[in-house]
Amino acid sequence: MPVTPGVEGGAHARIVQAQPSSDGEDFWVRWFLTPPNGRKAAEIRHHGRLTLAYQHASGEAFVALSGPAELIDDRDAVNRRFRGSSHDDAKGLVVAGLIAVRVIADHLELHIRGVTEEPWGRGRTSLDRDPNGRWHLHPVHYDAPIVR
């Protein structure tokens, strides 16, 4: 689910079919498709960043990755990613109206039961990626005292 800051404030989230990076591409590059004239594309043009949120089916693990986002209006890039989707588009009408979005993760927030500091839902593991591709862990900070 990509989340972008709204042009006029707030945040906008939508469910998309996120795609993994391609063979030989940085693991932390993620892709999805969107209409070029839609709200999501406008917000990416305006802000240049977004957050992708994922939840494990168990409900015990969540990750939000964020980073710079780029709109890629390249038919090959779109077609490669659309082919693996679950859309029925025999005539190519849907894919013709989409562009690709490439996100390069440079920040992660993890909530993983048994890994993330308790209390569950309050703590998080936060990491930032430096320009050399190395991840750095941030200490956990709570906004308010924890009541036990």
Secondary structure, 3 states (H helix, E strand, C coil): CEEEECCCCCEEECCCCCECCCCCCCCCEEEEEECCCCHHHHHHHHHCEEEEEEECCCCCEEEEEEEEEEEECCHHHHHHHHHCCCCCCCCCHHHHCCEEEEEECCEEEEEECCCCCCCCCCCCEEEEECCCCCEEEECCCCCCCCCC
